[in-house]
Amino acid sequence: MSYIFTKLFGYLRLMRPANILTAITDVMAGIAISGFLLAGFGDTQSVLQFLCLVFATIGLYGGGVVFNDVFDATLDRIERPERPIPSGVISRTEAIVLGVYLLVLGVIGAFSVGELQGIIALCIAIAALVYNKWGKHHTQLGPLNMGLCRGLNLLLGMSILPESLLRHGWFALVPVLYIAAITMISRDEVHGGKKGPLKMAAAGYAIVCIVILVQGWLHGKLPEVALFLAVFLYLIMRPLLTAIKDPAGPNIGRAVKGGIIGLIAMNAAWAAAFATFPFALAVLCLLPLSILLSRAFAVT
């Protein structure tokens, strides 16, 4: 029994459950932006479409982070020997099987909604694999590659109403910028770094907030959006300012973790701008669970 538990826990560690919740909120934010929720969940078909896209992003994100550990297995033996693969809890072959299964599940889940959704899911899977194998080793392209995965994830949610992509598709640039900023500083979380990249990340965060605030103002929901952005800023800026003051590895690691978990509050702000307050609150309700899971499972 203990062997089975150890294996299952190891698989969960590879999948990073706290992060998967942030991916779910990407899709929820995209669905809100599309206008799909204006009519509510009027029938079983709309509920199934929603659930299929949620399951799709679980598979895509889970598979992506599993392959992150697969490709980093050699380096992790030196820098992070406690991780499932270098510690021997999960073999590299077992991890590859899990990663492939999750990615295929994600793509199939998206295709069950429609061809466009399936194509976007395929692009996410390819972008994740390209980042894990090659992108992360490029100083400039790597962060953009990682940001692209999140931007496509937002588009996956928006694609529930394909026509919304023409009107609001450019919003995907916001998570691209945001995740690129986080990815840029994450490279220093092991050995520490300099203040410059951290300050650039702060500037990127400011642009993200401005874009969302403008959308809240345009839709007459500025107070609601500001409320969720306040939570977002608290989550991301407190550890970031500490890291700017002292850019040691552990401080940068906490800034990266805060940035990833903070995605839930950012997506709640998107939902507040384009959908009802209760739906935005439902998005934010995933935050406490993500924080709890981040204490048991690694985020970075």
Residue pairs with C-beta under 8 A, 6 or more apart in sequence:
6 89
7 89
7 90
9 89
10 84
10 89
10 90
11 84
11 90
11 98
12 297
13 83
13 84
13 89
13 297
13 298
14 65
14 66
14 69
14 84
14 85
14 90
14 95
14 98
15 62
15 65
15 66
15 98
15 102
16 62
16 65
16 297
16 298
16 299
17 293
17 297
18 260
18 261
18 290
18 291
18 293
18 294
18 297
18 299
19 61
19 65
19 260
19 299
20 57
20 58
20 61
20 62
21 264
21 286
21 289
21 290
21 293
22 260
22 261
22 263
22 264
22 267
22 290
23 57
23 58
23 60
23 61
23 153
24 54
24 57
24 58
24 286
25 263
25 264
25 267
25 268
25 283
25 286
26 57
26 150
26 153
26 154
26 156
26 157
26 175
26 263
26 267
27 53
27 54
27 56
27 57
27 153
27 154
27 156
27 157
28 54
28 157
28 267
28 271
28 279
28 282
28 283
29 154
29 157
29 266
29 267
29 268
29 270
29 271
29 283
30 153
30 154
30 155
30 156
30 157
30 158
30 159
30 160
31 37
31 50
31 53
31 157
31 158
31 160
32 157
32 270
32 271
32 274
32 275
32 279
32 280
32 283
33 154
33 157
33 158
33 164
33 168
33 171
33 270
33 273
33 274
34 157
34 158
34 159
34 160
34 161
34 164
34 168
35 161
35 164
35 274
36 46
36 160
36 161
36 164
37 275
37 276
37 279
38 275
41 47
41 50
49 113
49 160
50 160
52 109
52 110
52 112
52 113
53 109
53 110
53 113
53 117
53 156
53 157
53 160
55 105
55 106
55 109
56 105
56 106
56 107
56 109
56 110
56 113
56 117
56 121
56 156
57 106
57 153
57 156
57 157
58 102
58 106
59 102
59 103
59 104
59 105
59 106
59 107
59 109
60 102
60 103
60 106
60 107
60 110
60 121
60 124
60 125
60 128
60 153
61 106
61 153
62 102
62 106
63 98
63 99
63 100
63 101
63 102
63 103
63 104
63 105
63 106
63 125
63 128
64 99
64 103
64 124
64 125
64 128
64 129
64 131
64 132
64 149
66 95
66 98
66 99
66 102
67 96
67 99
67 103
67 128
67 129
67 132
68 132
69 76
69 83
69 84
69 85
69 95
70 85
70 92
70 95
70 96
70 99
70 132
71 132
71 133
72 132
73 85
73 86
73 92
73 95
76 83
76 85
76 86
77 86
79 190
80 86
81 87
83 298
84 90
84 95
85 91
85 92
85 95
90 98
103 125
103 128
106 121
106 124
106 125
107 118
107 121
107 122
107 125
109 121
110 117
110 118
110 120
110 121
110 156
111 117
111 118
111 121
113 159
113 160
114 159
114 162
116 159
116 162
117 156
117 159
117 160
120 152
120 155
120 156
120 159
121 156
123 152
124 149
124 152
124 153
124 156
127 145
127 148
127 149
127 152
128 149
130 145
131 142
131 145
131 146
131 149
135 141
135 142
135 145
135 146
136 142
136 145
136 146
138 145
142 183
143 179
143 180
143 181
143 183
143 184
144 176
144 180
146 179
146 180
146 183
147 175
147 176
147 177
147 178
147 179
147 180
147 183
148 176
149 179
150 175
150 176
150 178
150 179
150 263
151 172
151 173
151 174
151 175
151 176
151 179
152 172
153 175
154 171
154 172
154 174
154 175
155 165
155 169
155 172
158 164
158 165
158 168
158 169
158 171
158 172
159 165
171 211
171 270
174 208
174 211
174 212
175 263
177 204
177 207
177 208
178 204
178 205
178 208
178 259
178 263
178 266
180 204
181 200
181 201
181 204
181 205
181 259
182 201
182 256
182 259
182 260
184 197
184 200
184 201
185 193
185 197
185 198
185 201
185 243
185 252
185 255
185 256
185 259
186 252
186 256
186 300
187 193
188 194
188 197
188 247
188 249
188 252
189 249
189 250
189 252
189 253
189 256
189 300
190 249
190 253
191 249
192 247
192 248
192 249
192 252
193 247
193 249
193 252
194 247
195 244
195 247
198 240
198 243
198 244
198 247
198 252
198 255
199 244
201 240
201 255
201 259
202 237
202 240
202 244
205 233
205 236
205 237
205 240
208 266
209 229
209 232
209 233
212 225
212 229
212 266
212 269
212 270
212 273
213 222
213 225
213 226
213 229
215 225
215 270
215 273
215 274
216 222
216 224
216 225
216 226
216 269
216 272
216 273
217 225
219 273
219 274
221 272
221 273
224 272
224 273
224 277
224 280
225 269
225 272
225 273
227 272
228 265
228 266
228 268
228 269
228 272
228 280
228 284
229 265
229 266
229 269
231 265
231 268
231 284
231 287
232 262
232 265
232 266
232 268
232 269
235 258
235 261
235 262
235 265
236 255
236 258
236 259
236 262
238 258
239 251
239 254
239 255
239 257
239 258
240 255
240 258
240 259
242 251
242 254
242 255
243 251
243 252
243 254
243 255
253 300
256 299
256 300
257 294
257 299
257 300
260 299
260 300
261 287
261 290
261 291
261 294
261 299
264 283
264 284
264 286
264 287
264 290
265 284
265 287
267 283
268 280
268 281
268 283
268 284
268 287
269 280
271 279
271 280
271 283
272 280
